[in-house]
Amino acid sequence: MTKGDEVVKIALGEVGVREQPPGSNTGPRIKEYQAATDLGGTGWPWCSAFVQWVWDRAKIPTAVCSASTDVFASRVRATGMTGAPRPGAAFIIPGVHTGLIVALAGGSNAYTCEGNSGDQVARRVRDISGCVIAVPKELRDTPPVPHLYWFEDKAAKSTQALLGPWRGKRGLAKARAVAKKQPKWKQARVKEVRPGRWGVLTGQRSLYGPWPTKAQRDAAMRVIHTRVNRPLRPYSTVAPVERASAEALGKTT
């Protein structure tokens, strides 16, 4: 788990926390968020306080957050903390709002987790073009665009076979059980051969992966190379990014 993943996990764990009473900018949990900044007391807008509180819990030692998003943005620029959007980083709309980036959503859109969004901690889809992006140095291990790592056995013979099929819900369970028992060097996927009939499509494996890191891919490649004793081709691809519809922008999820 990267530090960015840790930030996202902590932030999403707070989704649903609400002001008590609504519209008051306070509440038992809200006061904890507010105490994380350099402004005392309660009853003031707390979107920036939520960012600082989450970063504190993830052991990111930064004190750039302020109750003022203008000040927050100025401190980020002054300390050279700006960077490309990535999970765990914060977006800042100076003088307006701030929140944490959960994942990229295609184009300039991002899935976010935000405090003081509709008087609560909420998930949103937001266009972050033009925002100041705050990336503490501890988040530099979280790539802006994740990659997936693969390797290919180009000399492997392409063979496929269909096991089954089996009928209905029991047939689906049977197919899953059979697929699970296939040797690791064979591909095995459950397929609906025809309505209500489930089989397992299996064959010699020529493509391996994906792994989230190059080191994990290379370790697996060494094992397979020892087994087959022929050259294997390593490569990587950009991880698929979920697309956000225009209708989803700004909506709480």
Backbone as CSV, one residue per row, in Angstrom:
resi,resn,N_x,N_y,N_z,CA_x,CA_y,CA_z,C_x,C_y,C_z
1,MET,0.838,-1.188,0.000,0.000,0.000,0.000,0.882,1.250,0.000
2,THR,0.649,2.142,-0.967,1.393,3.392,-0.994,0.831,4.336,0.062
3,LYS,1.564,5.418,0.319,1.073,6.412,1.268,-0.214,7.049,0.757
4,GLY,-0.308,7.205,-0.560,-1.542,7.725,-1.136,-2.729,6.825,-0.862
5,ASP,-2.509,5.504,-0.996,-3.577,4.543,-0.702,-4.029,4.666,0.753
6,GLU,-3.058,4.878,1.638,-3.369,5.004,3.059,-4.224,6.241,3.326
7,VAL,-3.883,7.357,2.687,-4.666,8.584,2.832,-6.097,8.355,2.373
8,VAL,-6.233,7.720,1.203,-7.566,7.466,0.649,-8.382,6.581,1.588
9,LYS,-7.765,5.542,2.125,-8.477,4.631,3.028,-8.981,5.360,4.266
10,ILE,-8.139,6.217,4.850,-8.537,6.964,6.049,-9.671,7.926,5.718
11,ALA,-9.530,8.641,4.600,-10.544,9.621,4.215,-11.897,8.966,3.977
12,LEU,-11.905,7.864,3.215,-13.180,7.205,2.909,-13.832,6.612,4.155
13,GLY,-13.020,6.317,5.160,-13.574,5.822,6.420,-14.387,6.857,7.167
14,GLU,-14.254,8.130,6.774,-14.990,9.217,7.430,-16.252,9.623,6.677
15,VAL,-16.472,9.040,5.496,-17.644,9.417,4.693,-18.922,9.204,5.509
16,GLY,-19.785,10.206,5.509,-21.037,10.134,6.256,-21.021,10.902,7.561
17,VAL,-19.812,11.323,8.030,-19.750,12.149,9.239,-20.445,13.476,8.945
18,ARG,-21.369,13.895,9.820,-22.178,15.093,9.569,-22.049,16.113,10.693
19,GLU,-22.328,17.352,10.339,-22.387,18.408,11.344,-23.577,18.166,12.268
20,GLN,-23.399,18.553,13.505,-24.484,18.424,14.489,-24.629,19.744,15.245
21,PRO,-25.725,20.498,14.987,-26.790,20.270,13.990,-26.334,20.683,12.598
22,PRO,-27.087,20.291,11.555,-26.721,20.648,10.188,-26.583,22.160,10.025
23,GLY,-25.558,22.571,9.276,-25.349,23.982,9.015,-24.605,24.730,10.100
24,SER,-24.152,24.014,11.134,-23.526,24.660,12.294,-22.001,24.728,12.210
25,ASN,-21.396,23.994,11.259,-19.930,23.893,11.180,-19.317,23.374,12.477
26,THR,-20.032,22.493,13.149,-19.490,21.900,14.361,-20.121,20.532,14.594
27,GLY,-19.673,19.863,15.620,-20.116,18.513,15.965,-18.942,17.793,16.588
28,PRO,-19.163,16.685,17.294,-18.066,15.993,17.978,-16.886,15.659,17.064
29,ARG,-17.160,15.072,15.909,-16.079,14.697,14.998,-15.524,15.921,14.274
30,ILE,-16.406,16.866,13.953,-15.975,18.075,13.246,-14.961,18.833,14.091
31,LYS,-15.168,18.877,15.399,-14.234,19.565,16.296,-12.851,18.911,16.243
32,GLU,-12.817,17.586,16.076,-11.523,16.891,15.956,-10.796,17.324,14.686
33,TYR,-11.550,17.432,13.584,-10.932,17.896,12.344,-10.370,19.308,12.532
34,GLN,-11.182,20.183,13.097,-10.790,21.592,13.244,-9.565,21.754,14.143
35,ALA,-9.418,20.875,15.113,-8.279,20.954,16.026,-6.958,20.623,15.331
36,ALA,-7.018,20.065,14.118,-5.801,19.699,13.397,-5.127,20.896,12.736
37,THR,-5.834,22.037,12.628,-5.262,23.211,11.964,-4.708,24.192,12.987
38,ASP,-4.235,25.346,12.486,-3.661,26.353,13.364,-4.693,27.373,13.848
39,LEU,-5.974,27.091,13.656,-7.033,27.967,14.143,-7.829,27.232,15.211
40,GLY,-7.980,27.845,16.362,-8.694,27.183,17.456,-10.203,27.302,17.328
41,GLY,-10.882,26.707,18.296,-12.341,26.825,18.362,-13.069,25.989,17.343
42,THR,-14.327,26.316,17.143,-15.175,25.571,16.215,-16.197,26.530,15.624
43,GLY,-17.063,25.985,14.744,-18.084,26.826,14.140,-17.648,27.497,12.855
44,TRP,-16.459,27.147,12.334,-15.978,27.747,11.089,-15.841,26.665,10.009
45,PRO,-15.883,27.065,8.714,-15.813,26.091,7.614,-14.592,25.181,7.746
46,TRP,-14.815,23.877,7.582,-13.818,22.887,7.999,-13.291,21.986,6.881
47,CYS,-13.451,22.386,5.611,-12.968,21.526,4.519,-11.451,21.342,4.590
48,SER,-10.725,22.418,4.871,-9.272,22.325,4.972,-8.851,21.544,6.213
49,ALA,-9.598,21.715,7.288,-9.304,20.980,8.523,-9.403,19.480,8.294
50,PHE,-10.363,19.062,7.486,-10.512,17.633,7.190,-9.280,17.097,6.463
51,VAL,-8.766,17.861,5.483,-7.558,17.447,4.761,-6.393,17.266,5.729
52,GLN,-6.173,18.274,6.594,-5.052,18.197,7.524,-5.218,17.032,8.492
53,TRP,-6.437,16.794,8.967,-6.701,15.704,9.918,-6.354,14.356,9.285
54,VAL,-6.782,14.156,8.033,-6.496,12.888,7.344,-5.000,12.728,7.144
55,TRP,-4.322,13.771,6.688,-2.871,13.681,6.495,-2.164,13.382,7.810
56,ASP,-2.625,13.990,8.893,-2.035,13.705,10.206,-2.160,12.229,10.548
57,ARG,-3.352,11.650,10.316,-3.576,10.236,10.635,-2.703,9.325,9.777
58,ALA,-2.371,9.779,8.578,-1.514,8.987,7.683,-0.032,9.259,7.945
59,LYS,0.240,10.037,9.004,1.624,10.373,9.393,2.367,11.118,8.283
60,ILE,1.669,12.072,7.693,2.281,12.988,6.743,2.521,14.296,7.500
61,PRO,3.781,14.580,7.864,4.061,15.710,8.757,4.060,17.049,8.030
62,THR,2.885,17.551,7.681,2.791,18.851,7.030,1.907,19.764,7.858
63,ALA,2.258,21.019,7.917,1.465,22.008,8.663,1.033,23.136,7.732
64,VAL,0.876,22.826,6.442,0.528,23.876,5.486,-0.954,24.211,5.501
65,CYS,-1.791,23.306,6.007,-3.226,23.543,5.974,-3.599,24.706,6.886
66,SER,-4.612,25.419,6.464,-5.147,26.530,7.238,-6.655,26.487,7.088
67,ALA,-7.349,27.101,8.026,-8.799,27.198,7.876,-9.149,27.981,6.621
68,SER,-8.230,28.828,6.170,-8.417,29.612,4.951,-7.837,28.856,3.761
69,THR,-8.662,28.599,2.752,-8.144,27.923,1.561,-7.213,28.830,0.765
70,ASP,-7.377,30.149,0.893,-6.432,31.084,0.269,-5.041,30.904,0.873
71,VAL,-4.987,30.856,2.209,-3.707,30.680,2.902,-3.140,29.301,2.593
72,PHE,-3.975,28.279,2.589,-3.547,26.920,2.263,-2.860,26.899,0.905
73,ALA,-3.506,27.479,-0.115,-2.942,27.497,-1.460,-1.622,28.265,-1.500
74,SER,-1.554,29.399,-0.785,-0.321,30.203,-0.766,0.829,29.424,-0.141
75,ARG,0.557,28.705,0.942,1.601,27.925,1.606,2.085,26.783,0.707
76,VAL,1.165,26.159,0.002,1.535,25.065,-0.898,2.460,25.578,-1.993
77,ARG,2.114,26.706,-2.577,2.962,27.285,-3.632,4.319,27.684,-3.066
78,ALA,4.318,28.312,-1.886,5.562,28.821,-1.301,6.532,27.712,-0.922
79,THR,6.013,26.551,-0.553,6.869,25.438,-0.119,7.177,24.464,-1.243
80,GLY,6.726,24.768,-2.465,7.005,23.889,-3.599,6.309,22.550,-3.509
81,MET,5.134,22.536,-2.894,4.422,21.274,-2.686,3.464,20.949,-3.827
82,THR,3.414,21.752,-4.860,2.490,21.486,-5.956,2.980,20.301,-6.786
83,GLY,2.060,19.629,-7.455,2.415,18.487,-8.288,1.225,18.020,-9.092
84,ALA,1.409,16.920,-9.796,0.330,16.361,-10.611,-0.698,15.674,-9.720
85,PRO,-1.972,15.707,-10.112,-3.012,15.035,-9.316,-2.716,13.554,-9.159
86,ARG,-2.969,13.034,-7.966,-2.758,11.623,-7.671,-3.542,11.278,-6.411
87,PRO,-3.842,10.008,-6.161,-4.567,9.626,-4.948,-3.851,10.098,-3.686
88,GLY,-4.612,10.721,-2.778,-4.049,11.202,-1.521,-3.693,12.660,-1.526
89,ALA,-3.492,13.239,-2.725,-3.185,14.663,-2.835,-4.456,15.475,-2.586
90,ALA,-4.276,16.768,-2.354,-5.418,17.654,-2.134,-5.581,18.593,-3.323
91,PHE,-6.822,18.867,-3.701,-7.103,19.935,-4.663,-7.547,21.153,-3.854
92,ILE,-7.172,22.327,-4.308,-7.548,23.548,-3.597,-8.130,24.542,-4.603
93,ILE,-9.316,25.045,-4.310,-9.899,26.162,-5.046,-9.756,27.359,-4.110
94,PRO,-8.713,28.177,-4.300,-8.420,29.238,-3.329,-9.633,30.120,-3.019
95,GLY,-9.868,30.269,-1.724,-10.977,31.090,-1.278,-12.331,30.426,-1.355
96,VAL,-12.345,29.154,-1.818,-13.644,28.484,-2.013,-13.730,27.147,-1.279
97,HIS,-12.829,26.205,-1.609,-13.019,24.842,-1.097,-11.747,24.029,-1.305
98,THR,-11.645,22.912,-0.583,-10.564,21.950,-0.772,-11.046,20.568,-0.386
99,GLY,-10.332,19.558,-0.860,-10.664,18.172,-0.537,-9.551,17.265,-1.006
100,LEU,-9.729,15.960,-0.819,-8.707,14.971,-1.167,-9.085,14.219,-2.434
101,ILE,-8.091,13.920,-3.255,-8.299,13.153,-4.483,-8.263,11.665,-4.143
102,VAL,-9.302,10.956,-4.534,-9.392,9.513,-4.310,-8.852,8.746,-5.510
103,ALA,-9.216,9.193,-6.714,-8.771,8.526,-7.940,-8.995,9.460,-9.106
104,LEU,-8.226,9.256,-10.176,-8.437,10.017,-11.392,-9.626,9.425,-12.142
105,ALA,-10.346,10.294,-12.868,-11.577,9.832,-13.503,-11.642,10.184,-14.973
106,GLY,-10.487,10.387,-15.592,-10.461,10.689,-17.010,-10.505,12.182,-17.270
107,GLY,-9.706,12.648,-18.222,-9.655,14.070,-18.514,-9.174,14.850,-17.304
108,SER,-9.866,15.925,-16.972,-9.508,16.734,-15.801,-10.383,16.407,-14.604
109,ASN,-11.107,15.301,-14.669,-12.022,14.929,-13.586,-11.354,14.013,-12.574
110,ALA,-11.835,14.070,-11.344,-11.296,13.217,-10.281,-12.413,12.827,-9.329
111,TYR,-12.289,11.621,-8.779,-13.138,11.219,-7.660,-12.507,11.792,-6.400
112,THR,-13.319,12.410,-5.543,-12.781,13.095,-4.372,-13.508,12.675,-3.098
113,CYS,-12.871,12.972,-1.975,-13.503,12.828,-0.660,-13.306,14.173,0.027
114,GLU,-14.403,14.828,0.423,-14.345,16.208,0.869,-15.071,16.408,2.190
115,GLY,-14.456,17.190,3.064,-15.133,17.623,4.270,-15.934,18.884,3.995
116,ASN,-16.952,19.112,4.813,-17.816,20.302,4.678,-18.423,20.389,3.287
117,SER,-18.811,19.260,2.756,-19.476,19.194,1.460,-20.929,18.798,1.717
118,GLY,-21.816,19.784,1.707,-23.198,19.515,2.083,-23.318,19.196,3.560
119,ASP,-22.524,19.902,4.388,-22.527,19.733,5.849,-22.046,18.355,6.291
120,GLN,-21.252,17.675,5.475,-20.792,16.334,5.826,-19.498,15.997,5.103
121,VAL,-18.934,14.830,5.416,-17.844,14.267,4.621,-18.502,13.448,3.522
122,ALA,-18.197,13.776,2.266,-18.889,13.134,1.150,-17.936,12.841,0.014
123,ARG,-18.307,11.863,-0.793,-17.577,11.558,-2.022,-18.201,12.349,-3.161
124,ARG,-17.359,12.854,-4.068,-17.859,13.584,-5.218,-17.034,13.252,-6.452
125,VAL,-17.549,13.664,-7.603,-16.784,13.659,-8.846,-16.655,15.121,-9.242
126,ARG,-15.411,15.585,-9.447,-15.186,17.021,-9.603,-14.188,17.293,-10.727
127,ASP,-14.419,18.374,-11.461,-13.460,18.860,-12.439,-12.412,19.670,-11.675
128,ILE,-11.154,19.188,-11.668,-10.119,19.857,-10.878,-9.174,20.687,-11.750
129,SER,-9.575,20.939,-12.987,-8.743,21.795,-13.840,-8.698,23.191,-13.224
130,GLY,-7.521,23.780,-13.169,-7.371,25.114,-12.595,-7.176,25.125,-11.090
131,CYS,-7.291,23.957,-10.450,-7.088,23.892,-8.999,-5.592,23.859,-8.672
132,VAL,-5.253,24.310,-7.474,-3.910,24.098,-6.948,-3.875,22.676,-6.394
133,ILE,-2.900,21.867,-6.777,-2.798,20.486,-6.318,-1.656,20.391,-5.311
134,ALA,-1.979,20.016,-4.088,-0.992,19.893,-3.018,-0.547,18.443,-2.905
135,VAL,0.767,18.202,-3.103,1.326,16.851,-3.053,2.494,16.833,-2.062
136,PRO,2.250,16.481,-0.796,3.362,16.358,0.153,4.392,15.349,-0.339
137,LYS,5.644,15.514,0.078,6.719,14.654,-0.417,6.469,13.185,-0.104
138,GLU,5.726,12.893,0.970,5.435,11.502,1.324,4.526,10.823,0.299
139,LEU,3.892,11.615,-0.568,2.993,11.042,-1.572,3.680,10.858,-2.923
140,ARG,4.970,11.158,-2.998,5.660,11.061,-4.283,5.789,9.615,-4.760
141,ASP,5.584,8.635,-3.850,5.632,7.229,-4.262,4.319,6.783,-4.887
142,THR,3.314,7.675,-4.900,2.029,7.371,-5.512,2.019,7.967,-6.911
143,PRO,2.102,7.146,-7.965,2.221,7.700,-9.312,0.970,8.462,-9.728
144,PRO,1.145,9.587,-10.469,-0.018,10.322,-10.960,-0.915,9.450,-11.830
145,VAL,-0.302,8.666,-12.712,-1.060,7.726,-13.542,-0.529,6.332,-13.250
146,PRO,-1.320,5.498,-12.564,-0.829,4.167,-12.198,-0.511,3.325,-13.435
147,HIS,0.491,2.466,-13.299,0.849,1.524,-14.358,0.588,0.095,-13.894
148,LEU,0.343,-0.766,-14.858,0.218,-2.193,-14.604,1.395,-2.883,-15.277
149,TYR,1.924,-3.921,-14.639,3.139,-4.577,-15.135,2.835,-6.028,-15.536
150,TRP,3.309,-6.418,-16.722,3.017,-7.704,-17.319,4.303,-8.341,-17.835
151,PHE,4.233,-9.637,-18.178,5.247,-10.215,-19.049,4.590,-11.266,-19.930
152,GLU,5.232,-11.518,-21.055,4.658,-12.389,-22.074,5.630,-13.512,-22.405
153,ASP,5.095,-14.717,-22.550,5.865,-15.870,-23.010,5.505,-16.067,-24.481
154,LYS,6.238,-15.410,-25.367,5.869,-15.388,-26.791,6.023,-16.751,-27.445
155,ALA,6.861,-17.628,-26.852,7.094,-18.946,-27.460,6.062,-19.981,-27.027
156,ALA,5.183,-19.610,-26.100,4.187,-20.571,-25.618,3.198,-20.907,-26.733
157,LYS,2.826,-22.175,-26.831,1.852,-22.590,-27.829,0.456,-22.152,-27.390
158,SER,-0.292,-21.664,-28.354,-1.642,-21.207,-28.053,-2.604,-22.389,-28.154
159,THR,-3.063,-22.877,-27.023,-4.027,-23.977,-26.992,-5.171,-23.601,-26.059
160,GLN,-6.374,-23.928,-26.442,-7.536,-23.644,-25.601,-8.468,-24.844,-25.586
161,ALA,-9.131,-25.000,-24.436,-10.112,-26.075,-24.305,-11.266,-25.561,-23.465
162,LEU,-12.452,-26.125,-23.701,-13.627,-25.751,-22.923,-14.002,-26.909,-22.023
163,LEU,-13.998,-26.662,-20.718,-14.428,-27.670,-19.748,-15.884,-27.395,-19.399
164,GLY,-16.672,-28.454,-19.356,-18.097,-28.277,-19.105,-18.855,-28.312,-20.426
165,PRO,-20.003,-27.621,-20.526,-20.570,-26.709,-19.529,-21.488,-27.398,-18.527
166,TRP,-21.847,-26.624,-17.479,-22.772,-27.087,-16.457,-23.960,-26.131,-16.399
167,ARG,-25.092,-26.628,-15.903,-26.339,-25.881,-15.993,-26.661,-25.098,-14.710
168,GLY,-27.226,-23.892,-14.882,-27.840,-23.128,-13.803,-26.876,-22.620,-12.732
169,LYS,-27.458,-22.278,-11.548,-26.661,-21.728,-10.452,-25.634,-22.730,-9.938
170,ARG,-26.051,-24.001,-9.854,-25.101,-25.025,-9.425,-23.984,-25.188,-10.452
171,GLY,-24.338,-25.028,-11.720,-23.344,-25.122,-12.776,-22.330,-23.991,-12.697
172,LEU,-22.803,-22.789,-12.343,-21.904,-21.656,-12.193,-20.931,-21.911,-11.038
173,ALA,-21.460,-22.418,-9.923,-20.602,-22.737,-8.778,-19.579,-23.812,-9.141
174,LYS,-20.030,-24.816,-9.908,-19.139,-25.888,-10.347,-18.034,-25.328,-11.239
175,ALA,-18.409,-24.456,-12.190,-17.428,-23.879,-13.112,-16.386,-23.072,-12.350
176,ARG,-16.835,-22.297,-11.372,-15.892,-21.496,-10.574,-14.920,-22.395,-9.806
177,ALA,-15.440,-23.483,-9.276,-14.591,-24.413,-8.528,-13.559,-25.064,-9.440
178,VAL,-13.982,-25.449,-10.644,-13.067,-26.065,-11.597,-11.986,-25.070,-12.026
179,ALA,-12.402,-23.825,-12.310,-11.441,-22.800,-12.735,-10.401,-22.544,-11.661
180,LYS,-10.836,-22.574,-10.418,-9.930,-22.303,-9.302,-8.841,-23.373,-9.183
181,LYS,-9.133,-24.582,-9.628,-8.187,-25.690,-9.488,-7.233,-25.832,-10.678
182,GLN,-7.383,-24.974,-11.678,-6.508,-25.081,-12.840,-5.068,-24.721,-12.470
183,PRO,-4.077,-25.356,-13.087,-2.671,-25.032,-12.795,-2.378,-23.556,-13.040
184,LYS,-1.408,-23.038,-12.295,-1.100,-21.617,-12.364,-0.580,-21.192,-13.729
185,TRP,-0.041,-22.122,-14.503,0.506,-21.736,-15.796,-0.549,-21.808,-16.910
186,LYS,-1.802,-22.032,-16.516,-2.874,-22.035,-17.505,-3.889,-20.936,-17.196
187,GLN,-4.365,-20.281,-18.254,-5.464,-19.341,-18.080,-6.737,-20.148,-17.842
188,ALA,-7.622,-19.626,-17.004,-8.906,-20.292,-16.777,-9.936,-19.226,-16.436
189,ARG,-10.956,-19.107,-17.268,-12.002,-18.141,-16.965,-13.369,-18.770,-17.177
190,VAL,-14.272,-18.384,-16.294,-15.644,-18.893,-16.377,-16.382,-18.138,-17.480
191,LYS,-17.110,-18.876,-18.301,-17.802,-18.261,-19.424,-19.206,-18.858,-19.552
192,GLU,-20.195,-18.001,-19.824,-21.553,-18.485,-20.088,-21.591,-18.909,-21.559
193,VAL,-21.556,-20.207,-21.785,-21.466,-20.756,-23.143,-22.757,-20.496,-23.903
194,ARG,-23.869,-20.694,-23.238,-25.186,-20.361,-23.762,-26.078,-20.091,-22.560
195,PRO,-27.247,-19.505,-22.751,-28.052,-19.091,-21.594,-28.216,-20.186,-20.543
196,GLY,-27.754,-19.892,-19.328,-27.906,-20.828,-18.215,-26.896,-21.962,-18.202
197,ARG,-25.929,-21.970,-19.125,-24.911,-23.020,-19.190,-23.525,-22.406,-19.011
198,TRP,-22.786,-22.892,-18.005,-21.501,-22.301,-17.644,-20.360,-23.278,-17.876
199,GLY,-19.288,-22.782,-18.487,-18.111,-23.608,-18.724,-16.847,-22.889,-18.294
200,VAL,-15.723,-23.571,-18.434,-14.423,-22.989,-18.105,-13.560,-23.024,-19.356
201,LEU,-13.158,-21.847,-19.826,-12.279,-21.746,-20.979,-10.850,-21.730,-20.451
202,THR,-10.063,-22.715,-20.871,-8.714,-22.845,-20.325,-7.708,-23.085,-21.446
203,GLY,-6.465,-22.759,-21.188,-5.431,-22.953,-22.198,-4.066,-22.601,-21.632
204,GLN,-3.019,-22.904,-22.395,-1.678,-22.593,-21.942,-1.510,-21.083,-21.845
205,ARG,-0.899,-20.656,-20.785,-0.810,-19.228,-20.527,0.400,-18.615,-21.221
206,SER,0.158,-17.544,-22.011,1.259,-16.843,-22.662,1.403,-15.422,-22.136
207,LEU,0.363,-14.899,-21.499,0.391,-13.542,-20.953,0.188,-13.611,-19.446
208,TYR,1.113,-13.015,-18.685,1.059,-13.066,-17.227,0.896,-11.654,-16.665
209,GLY,0.044,-11.536,-15.660,-0.143,-10.247,-15.006,-1.620,-9.905,-14.898
210,PRO,-1.919,-8.690,-14.465,-0.933,-7.647,-14.164,-0.517,-7.633,-12.688
211,TRP,0.624,-6.980,-12.437,1.082,-6.692,-11.082,1.121,-5.179,-10.891
212,PRO,0.920,-4.691,-9.682,0.915,-3.235,-9.461,2.301,-2.607,-9.435
213,THR,3.351,-3.435,-9.257,4.701,-2.876,-9.231,5.621,-3.678,-10.135
214,LYS,6.666,-3.011,-10.627,7.659,-3.666,-11.479,8.386,-4.767,-10.714
215,ALA,8.687,-4.530,-9.437,9.413,-5.512,-8.636,8.621,-6.811,-8.499
216,GLN,7.298,-6.712,-8.288,6.467,-7.910,-8.168,6.417,-8.658,-9.489
217,ARG,6.300,-7.919,-10.595,6.298,-8.549,-11.919,7.605,-9.285,-12.173
218,ASP,8.728,-8.642,-11.865,10.033,-9.241,-12.136,10.275,-10.490,-11.287
219,ALA,9.774,-10.477,-10.040,9.926,-11.653,-9.177,9.158,-12.840,-9.762
220,ALA,7.938,-12.586,-10.235,7.139,-13.655,-10.839,7.783,-14.134,-12.141
221,MET,8.357,-13.217,-12.891,8.968,-13.570,-14.171,10.167,-14.497,-13.962
222,ARG,10.920,-14.274,-12.889,12.060,-15.151,-12.602,11.596,-16.580,-12.321
223,VAL,10.492,-16.712,-11.618,9.951,-18.043,-11.303,9.537,-18.768,-12.583
224,ILE,8.789,-18.071,-13.444,8.327,-18.698,-14.684,9.503,-18.984,-15.624
225,HIS,10.485,-18.085,-15.648,11.657,-18.305,-16.505,12.392,-19.579,-16.090
226,THR,12.495,-19.826,-14.795,13.137,-21.046,-14.300,12.365,-22.280,-14.763
227,ARG,11.047,-22.146,-14.818,10.208,-23.289,-15.196,10.277,-23.581,-16.682
228,VAL,10.189,-22.531,-17.535,10.102,-22.766,-18.982,11.448,-22.649,-19.689
229,ASN,12.427,-21.966,-19.051,13.792,-21.830,-19.581,13.815,-21.273,-21.001
230,ARG,13.097,-20.152,-21.195,13.140,-19.439,-22.482,12.881,-17.943,-22.211
231,PRO,13.257,-17.084,-23.135,13.119,-15.641,-22.905,11.663,-15.226,-22.690
232,LEU,11.468,-14.273,-21.784,10.153,-13.711,-21.515,10.231,-12.202,-21.741
233,ARG,9.151,-11.621,-22.232,9.158,-10.192,-22.565,8.403,-9.383,-21.506
234,PRO,9.116,-8.524,-20.751,8.426,-7.672,-19.776,7.901,-6.395,-20.446
235,TYR,6.774,-5.882,-19.969,6.271,-4.594,-20.446,5.280,-4.044,-19.424
236,SER,4.861,-2.809,-19.627,3.879,-2.190,-18.734,2.853,-1.431,-19.555
237,THR,1.700,-1.216,-18.956,0.643,-0.435,-19.594,0.092,0.553,-18.569
238,VAL,-0.527,1.606,-19.068,-1.202,2.543,-18.171,-2.464,1.871,-17.656
239,ALA,-2.674,1.947,-16.351,-3.859,1.326,-15.765,-5.122,1.978,-16.327
240,PRO,-6.163,1.188,-16.588,-7.408,1.790,-17.074,-7.980,2.742,-16.036
241,VAL,-8.472,3.870,-16.511,-9.053,4.886,-15.635,-10.558,4.894,-15.839
242,GLU,-11.298,4.841,-14.748,-12.757,4.861,-14.840,-13.216,6.224,-15.320
243,ARG,-14.106,6.235,-16.276,-14.593,7.492,-16.826,-15.774,8.016,-16.023
244,ALA,-15.751,9.299,-15.749,-16.855,9.937,-15.011,-17.773,10.637,-15.982
245,SER,-19.062,10.400,-15.854,-20.012,11.062,-16.743,-20.175,12.518,-16.327
246,ALA,-20.533,13.344,-17.285,-20.752,14.775,-16.993,-21.860,14.948,-15.973
247,GLU,-22.850,14.065,-16.004,-23.981,14.169,-15.082,-23.546,13.930,-13.631
248,ALA,-22.424,13.193,-13.442,-21.983,12.847,-12.089,-21.185,13.964,-11.433
249,LEU,-20.706,14.932,-12.232,-19.832,15.964,-11.690,-20.494,16.732,-10.554
250,GLY,-19.791,16.800,-9.425,-20.268,17.565,-8.281,-21.283,16.869,-7.421
251,LYS,-21.752,15.698,-7.841,-22.774,15.007,-7.057,-22.164,14.216,-5.904
252,THR,-22.858,14.225,-4.776,-22.425,13.426,-3.623,-22.790,11.980,-3.871
253,THR,-21.835,11.062,-3.585,-22.121,9.625,-3.750,-21.992,8.920,-2.429
